Amino acid sequence: MVRGLLNKLVSRSLSVAGKWEHHQLRRLNIHEYQGAELMGKYGVNVPKGVAVSSVDEVKKAIKDVFPNESELVVKSQILAGGRGLGTFKSGLKGGVHIVKADQVEDIAGKMLGQILVTKQTGPQGKIVSKLIIGCSKGGTSIEDLAEKYPDMIVKVPIDVFKGITDDDAAKVVDGLSPKVADRKDAIEQVKKLYELFCKCDCTLLEINPLAETSGNQLVAADAKLNFDDNAAFRQKEIFAMRDPSQEDPREVAAAKADLNYIGLDGEIGCMVNGAGLAMATMDIIKLHGGTPANFLDVGGNASEGQVVEAFKILTSDEKVKAILVNIFGGIMKCDVIAGGIVNAAKQVALKVPVVVRLEGTNVDQGKRILKESGMTLITAEDLDDAAEKAVKATVK
């Protein structure tokens, strides 16, 4: 039975002003079954389970792995929390079901290929293409627990230069309620989790719930793992687990074009060069009463092709009512951006107003390219002017 939980053992966090959605941090997120496999490689105890993607695989899992189990758990695999309390668009309640063994095939058939909506997916939901078949143990809603009983959340700071010590791990274990029977083994489990966190470049390693078996063994019954995208070059095996079908398609397209894109919930699409300029542009849009639809940084050395791809991504968002291009040319040249805008207009049917502010390297050439293109553009002299015009352009 569940004997306690270890939530957010170690995490790195980024806080940014403004309204950000849960998926907007640039980090790799993997499925629960993938996390269990990875933890198992580091010696962390995980429950026995099998990932399946068809009813035939469900039948095989029951026959080969759980032939003697009378009751099993069927868990949807999507990159979002709150699965157990979610609802499928088909009407089926719950993305996690504990059922009799002879009911597993039926319930799995009703879950596979269906869209599950949870409090973290938004109303669009996410499609379930994989399930886990396992023994019936689990837990939900750590967020609610943390809000109602904050004293139950144990925080232990770790010196990253020294690494985790036995005393550090013991503080985590001793904070569990009720106390675990095999304290020494539990301390080792915490240390192994920390080792995984560091060696795999995790940004988040969350175990919920942490269960204790009848044999006094701690088991990470469920887990959420995120990884630093900047570590992709040295974590190739982990990043091969990426499931693009669970991600924002605009962010996937941007990554393929080597662009930095984060989707927001506003109505003004932003294309800039440089993260600082992107933040300033979003802030000034808000100052003038508008809302940014995204953070899109083409970087300091984008090609015309990348600018074209950026426009395709911006115009694919149905909420976008205007586009603001704000370029301060340094390494990134204004004429390259201008050429990209013209080529994008030829390939993409621009149905919304485009406000352009160019300044810096080759700015005169850039403005000439735009003027001679015959495009209907709204030009701006400075950032304040550009933001004001972009906000006005969204009002019909």
C-alpha positions as CSV (number, residue, x, y, z in Angstrom):
1,M,0.0,0.0,0.0
2,V,1.0,3.6,-0.4
3,R,3.1,4.6,2.6
4,G,4.2,8.2,1.7
5,L,5.3,10.2,-1.2
6,L,8.4,11.9,-2.4
7,N,7.5,14.9,-4.6
8,K,9.9,17.0,-6.6
9,L,13.0,15.5,-5.1
10,V,15.1,17.9,-6.9
11,S,14.2,20.5,-9.4
12,R,15.5,23.5,-11.3
13,S,13.0,26.2,-12.1
14,L,12.7,29.3,-14.3
15,S,10.3,32.1,-13.4
16,V,9.2,34.6,-16.0
17,A,6.8,37.4,-15.7
18,G,3.6,37.1,-17.7
19,K,1.1,34.3,-18.4
20,W,2.9,31.2,-19.4
21,E,1.3,27.8,-20.1
22,H,2.6,24.6,-18.6
23,H,4.3,23.3,-21.7
24,Q,6.3,26.5,-22.5
25,L,9.6,25.8,-20.7
26,R,12.1,24.5,-23.2
27,R,12.7,21.1,-21.8
28,L,12.3,17.5,-22.9
29,N,9.4,15.7,-21.2
30,I,9.1,11.9,-21.5
31,H,6.3,9.4,-20.8
32,E,5.9,7.7,-17.5
33,Y,6.9,4.3,-18.9
34,Q,10.1,5.8,-20.4
35,G,10.9,7.3,-17.0
36,A,10.4,4.0,-15.3
37,E,12.8,2.3,-17.7
38,L,15.4,5.0,-17.1
39,M,15.1,4.9,-13.3
40,G,15.4,1.1,-13.4
41,K,18.8,1.5,-15.1
42,Y,20.0,3.6,-12.2
43,G,18.8,1.1,-9.6
44,V,15.7,2.8,-8.6
45,N,12.8,0.5,-7.6
46,V,9.9,0.8,-10.0
47,P,6.7,-1.2,-10.3
48,K,6.4,-4.0,-12.9
49,G,4.6,-2.7,-16.0
50,V,4.3,-3.1,-19.7
51,A,3.9,-0.3,-22.3
52,V,1.3,-1.2,-25.0
53,S,0.0,0.5,-28.1
54,S,-2.7,-2.0,-29.3
55,V,-5.2,-4.4,-27.9
56,D,-3.1,-7.3,-29.3
57,E,-0.2,-6.1,-27.2
58,V,-2.5,-5.8,-24.2
59,K,-3.4,-9.5,-24.6
60,K,0.2,-10.5,-24.8
61,A,1.2,-8.4,-21.7
62,I,-1.5,-10.1,-19.6
63,K,-0.5,-13.6,-20.8
64,D,3.3,-13.1,-20.5
65,V,3.7,-10.7,-17.6
66,F,0.6,-10.8,-15.5
67,P,-0.9,-14.3,-15.9
68,N,-1.8,-14.6,-12.2
69,E,-3.1,-11.1,-11.5
70,S,-6.8,-10.8,-10.8
71,E,-6.7,-7.0,-10.9
72,L,-4.6,-4.6,-13.0
73,V,-4.2,-0.9,-13.6
74,V,-4.5,0.6,-17.1
75,K,-2.8,4.0,-17.4
76,S,-2.9,6.4,-20.3
77,Q,0.4,7.8,-21.4
78,I,0.3,11.4,-22.3
79,L,2.6,14.3,-21.4
80,A,0.3,15.9,-18.9
81,G,-0.7,15.4,-15.3
82,G,-4.1,14.8,-13.8
83,R,-4.7,11.7,-16.0
84,G,-6.7,9.8,-13.4
85,L,-9.2,12.7,-13.1
86,G,-9.3,13.4,-16.8
87,T,-12.1,12.7,-19.3
88,F,-11.9,11.3,-22.8
89,K,-13.7,13.3,-25.5
90,S,-15.5,10.0,-26.2
91,G,-17.1,10.4,-22.8
92,L,-15.1,7.8,-20.9
93,K,-14.2,9.1,-17.4
94,G,-10.7,8.8,-16.2
95,G,-7.3,8.2,-17.9
96,V,-6.3,5.6,-15.2
97,H,-8.5,2.6,-14.5
98,I,-8.1,-0.2,-12.0
99,V,-10.1,-3.2,-13.3
100,K,-10.5,-6.9,-13.2
101,A,-8.0,-8.8,-15.4
102,D,-10.8,-9.9,-17.8
103,Q,-11.9,-6.3,-18.3
104,V,-8.5,-4.9,-19.3
105,E,-8.8,-5.5,-23.1
106,D,-12.2,-3.7,-23.2
107,I,-11.1,-0.7,-21.3
108,A,-7.8,-0.5,-23.2
109,G,-9.7,-0.5,-26.5
110,K,-11.8,2.4,-25.3
111,M,-8.6,4.4,-24.4
112,L,-6.2,3.8,-27.2
113,G,-6.5,6.3,-30.0
114,Q,-8.8,8.6,-28.0
115,I,-8.2,12.2,-26.9
116,L,-7.8,12.6,-23.1
117,V,-8.6,16.0,-21.6
118,T,-7.1,16.9,-18.2
119,K,-6.6,20.1,-16.2
120,Q,-3.1,20.4,-17.7
121,T,-3.9,19.7,-21.4
122,G,-6.4,22.4,-21.9
123,P,-9.7,21.7,-23.7
124,Q,-7.9,20.4,-26.8
125,G,-6.6,17.4,-24.9
126,K,-3.9,14.9,-26.0
127,I,-4.3,11.7,-28.0
128,V,-3.5,8.4,-26.1
129,S,-1.3,6.2,-28.3
130,K,0.2,4.2,-25.5
131,L,-0.9,2.7,-22.2
132,I,0.8,1.0,-19.3
133,I,-0.6,-2.2,-18.0
134,G,0.6,-2.8,-14.4
135,C,-0.2,-3.8,-10.8
136,S,-2.9,-1.7,-9.2
137,K,-1.1,1.0,-7.2
138,G,-1.0,4.8,-7.7
139,G,-1.9,8.3,-6.6
140,T,-3.0,11.7,-7.8
141,S,-3.1,15.5,-7.2
142,I,0.1,16.3,-5.3
143,E,-0.7,20.0,-6.2
144,D,-3.8,19.8,-4.0
145,L,-1.9,18.2,-1.2
146,A,0.8,20.9,-1.3
147,E,-1.8,23.6,-1.2
148,K,-3.9,22.2,1.7
149,Y,-1.0,20.7,3.7
150,P,2.2,22.7,2.9
151,D,3.9,21.4,6.1
152,M,3.9,17.9,4.5
153,I,6.3,19.0,1.8
154,V,9.9,18.4,3.0
155,K,12.6,20.6,1.4
156,V,16.2,19.6,1.7
157,P,18.8,21.9,0.0
158,I,21.7,20.0,-1.7
159,D,25.2,21.4,-2.1
160,V,25.8,20.7,-5.8
161,F,29.5,20.8,-5.4
162,K,29.6,18.1,-2.7
163,G,26.6,16.2,-4.0
164,I,24.0,14.4,-1.9
165,T,25.2,13.0,1.4
166,D,23.7,10.3,3.6
167,D,22.5,13.0,6.0
168,D,20.8,14.8,3.2
169,A,19.0,11.7,2.0
170,A,18.1,10.8,5.6
171,K,16.3,14.1,6.0
172,V,14.2,13.3,3.0
173,V,13.4,9.8,4.2
174,D,12.7,10.9,7.7
175,G,10.3,13.5,6.4
176,L,8.1,10.7,4.8
177,S,4.9,9.9,6.6
178,P,4.4,7.2,7.8
179,K,8.0,6.2,8.4
180,V,9.4,3.6,6.0
181,A,10.4,0.3,7.6
182,D,13.8,-0.1,5.8
183,R,15.4,3.3,6.4
184,K,18.8,2.3,5.1
185,D,17.5,1.0,1.8
186,A,15.3,4.1,1.5
187,I,18.3,6.4,1.9
188,E,20.1,4.6,-0.9
189,Q,17.0,5.0,-3.2
190,V,17.0,8.7,-2.6
191,K,20.7,8.9,-3.5
192,K,20.2,6.9,-6.7
193,L,17.4,9.3,-7.7
194,Y,19.8,12.3,-7.2
195,E,22.5,10.5,-9.2
196,L,20.0,10.0,-12.1
197,F,19.0,13.7,-11.8
198,C,22.5,14.9,-12.2
199,K,23.9,12.4,-14.7
200,C,20.9,12.7,-17.0
201,D,20.7,16.5,-17.0
202,C,17.2,16.6,-15.5
203,T,15.4,19.8,-14.8
204,L,12.7,17.9,-12.9
205,L,12.5,14.5,-11.2
206,E,9.2,14.0,-9.5
207,I,8.1,10.8,-7.8
208,N,4.4,10.7,-6.9
209,P,3.5,8.4,-5.2
210,L,6.5,6.7,-3.5
211,A,5.1,3.5,-2.2
212,E,6.3,0.8,0.2
213,T,5.6,-2.9,-0.5
214,S,4.7,-5.6,2.0
215,G,8.4,-6.5,1.8
216,N,9.5,-3.1,3.1
217,Q,10.8,-2.0,-0.3
218,L,10.3,1.5,-1.5
219,V,8.9,1.7,-5.1
220,A,8.7,4.8,-7.3
221,A,5.1,4.0,-8.4
222,D,4.8,7.0,-10.8
223,A,7.3,9.6,-12.0
224,K,7.6,12.7,-14.1
225,L,11.0,13.5,-15.6
226,N,12.1,16.6,-17.6
227,F,15.5,17.2,-19.2
228,D,17.5,20.2,-20.2
229,D,17.2,20.7,-24.0
230,N,20.7,22.2,-24.0
231,A,22.0,18.8,-23.0
232,A,20.7,17.0,-26.0
233,F,24.1,16.7,-27.5
234,R,25.3,14.5,-24.6
235,Q,22.0,12.8,-23.8
236,K,21.3,11.4,-27.3
237,E,19.7,8.1,-26.0
238,I,17.3,10.0,-23.7
239,F,16.3,12.6,-26.4
240,A,15.6,9.8,-28.8
241,M,12.6,9.2,-26.6
242,R,11.0,12.5,-27.6
243,D,7.4,12.1,-28.7
244,P,6.6,15.0,-31.0
245,S,2.9,14.0,-31.2
246,Q,2.5,15.2,-27.6
247,E,4.1,18.6,-28.2
248,D,2.8,21.9,-29.7
249,P,3.3,21.3,-33.5
250,R,4.4,24.9,-33.8
251,E,7.3,24.3,-31.4
252,V,8.2,21.1,-33.2
253,A,8.3,23.0,-36.5
254,A,10.4,25.8,-35.0
255,A,12.9,23.3,-33.5
256,K,13.3,21.7,-37.0
257,A,14.1,25.2,-38.5
258,D,16.5,25.9,-35.6
259,L,14.2,28.7,-34.3
260,N,13.4,29.6,-30.7
261,Y,9.6,29.5,-30.4
262,I,7.3,29.4,-27.4
263,G,3.5,29.6,-27.9
264,L,1.5,32.0,-25.7
265,D,-2.2,32.7,-25.6
266,G,-2.4,36.3,-27.1
267,E,-3.2,37.7,-30.5
268,I,-0.1,39.5,-31.7
269,G,2.6,37.3,-33.3
270,C,6.1,38.5,-32.5
271,M,9.2,37.8,-34.6
272,V,12.4,39.3,-33.2
273,N,16.1,38.6,-33.1
274,G,17.4,38.1,-29.6
275,A,15.8,36.9,-26.4
276,G,16.1,40.2,-24.6
277,L,14.5,42.0,-27.5
278,A,11.7,39.4,-27.5
279,M,11.0,40.0,-23.8
280,A,11.0,43.8,-24.3
281,T,8.7,43.4,-27.3
282,M,6.2,41.3,-25.4
283,D,6.3,43.8,-22.5
284,I,5.6,46.8,-24.6
285,I,2.8,45.1,-26.4
286,K,1.2,44.5,-22.9
287,L,1.9,48.1,-22.0
288,H,-0.2,49.2,-25.0
289,G,-3.0,46.9,-24.1
290,G,-2.3,44.0,-26.4
291,T,-1.3,40.4,-25.7
292,P,1.6,38.5,-27.3
293,A,0.8,35.3,-29.1
294,N,4.3,33.9,-28.9
295,F,8.0,34.3,-28.3
296,L,9.8,33.8,-31.6
297,D,13.5,34.5,-31.7
298,V,15.1,34.0,-35.1
299,G,18.6,34.5,-33.6
300,G,21.5,36.5,-34.8
301,N,22.3,34.6,-38.0
302,A,19.1,33.5,-39.5
303,S,18.8,32.8,-43.2
304,E,15.9,34.0,-45.4
305,G,14.6,30.4,-45.3
306,Q,14.4,30.5,-41.6
307,V,12.5,33.8,-41.7
308,V,10.0,32.2,-44.2
309,E,9.5,29.2,-41.8
310,A,9.0,31.7,-38.9
311,F,6.2,33.4,-40.8
312,K,4.6,30.0,-41.6
313,I,4.6,29.2,-37.9
314,L,3.2,32.6,-36.9
315,T,0.4,32.4,-39.5
316,S,-0.6,28.9,-38.5
317,D,-1.9,30.2,-35.2
318,E,-5.6,31.1,-35.8
319,K,-5.6,33.4,-32.7
320,V,-3.0,35.7,-34.4
321,K,-4.7,39.0,-35.6
322,A,-1.5,40.9,-36.4
323,I,2.2,40.2,-36.7
324,L,4.9,42.5,-35.3
325,V,8.4,42.1,-36.8
326,N,11.0,43.9,-34.5
327,I,14.6,43.6,-35.7
328,F,17.6,45.3,-34.4
329,G,20.3,44.5,-36.9
330,G,23.8,43.6,-35.5
331,I,25.0,40.2,-36.7
332,M,21.5,39.7,-38.1
333,K,21.2,42.0,-41.1
334,C,18.0,43.9,-41.8
335,D,18.1,43.2,-45.6
336,V,18.1,39.4,-44.9
337,I,15.0,39.8,-42.7
338,A,13.3,41.9,-45.3
339,G,14.1,39.4,-48.0
340,G,12.6,36.7,-45.8
341,I,9.5,38.7,-45.3
342,V,9.0,39.2,-49.0
343,N,9.6,35.5,-49.8
344,A,7.2,34.5,-47.0
345,A,4.5,36.7,-48.4
346,K,4.9,34.8,-51.7
347,Q,4.5,31.4,-50.0
348,V,2.1,32.2,-47.2
349,A,-1.2,33.9,-47.7
350,L,-0.9,36.7,-45.2
351,K,-4.4,37.5,-44.0
352,V,-3.4,39.7,-41.0
353,P,-1.7,43.1,-40.8
354,V,2.1,43.0,-40.6
355,V,3.9,45.8,-38.6
356,V,7.7,46.0,-39.3
357,R,10.3,47.9,-37.4
358,L,13.9,47.6,-38.7
359,E,17.0,49.2,-37.3
360,G,20.7,48.6,-37.4
361,T,22.9,46.8,-40.0
362,N,21.8,47.3,-43.6
363,V,18.6,49.0,-42.5
364,D,18.3,51.2,-45.6
365,Q,18.7,48.1,-47.9
366,G,16.1,46.3,-45.8
367,K,13.5,49.1,-46.1
368,R,14.1,49.4,-49.8
369,I,13.5,45.7,-50.3
370,L,10.2,46.0,-48.4
371,K,9.1,49.2,-50.3
372,E,9.9,47.7,-53.7
373,S,8.1,44.5,-53.0
374,G,4.7,46.0,-53.4
375,M,3.5,44.5,-50.1
376,T,1.1,46.3,-47.9
377,L,3.0,46.7,-44.7
378,I,2.7,49.0,-41.7
379,T,6.2,50.5,-41.0
380,A,7.3,51.9,-37.6
381,E,10.0,54.2,-36.6
382,D,10.7,52.7,-33.2
383,L,9.6,49.9,-30.8
384,D,7.0,52.0,-29.1
385,D,5.5,53.1,-32.4
386,A,5.5,49.5,-33.6
387,A,3.8,48.1,-30.6
388,E,1.1,50.8,-30.7
389,K,0.4,50.1,-34.4
390,A,0.3,46.4,-33.8
391,V,-2.2,46.7,-31.0
392,K,-4.4,49.0,-33.1
393,A,-4.2,46.6,-36.1
394,T,-5.9,43.9,-34.0
395,V,-9.0,46.0,-33.5
396,K,-11.5,45.7,-36.3
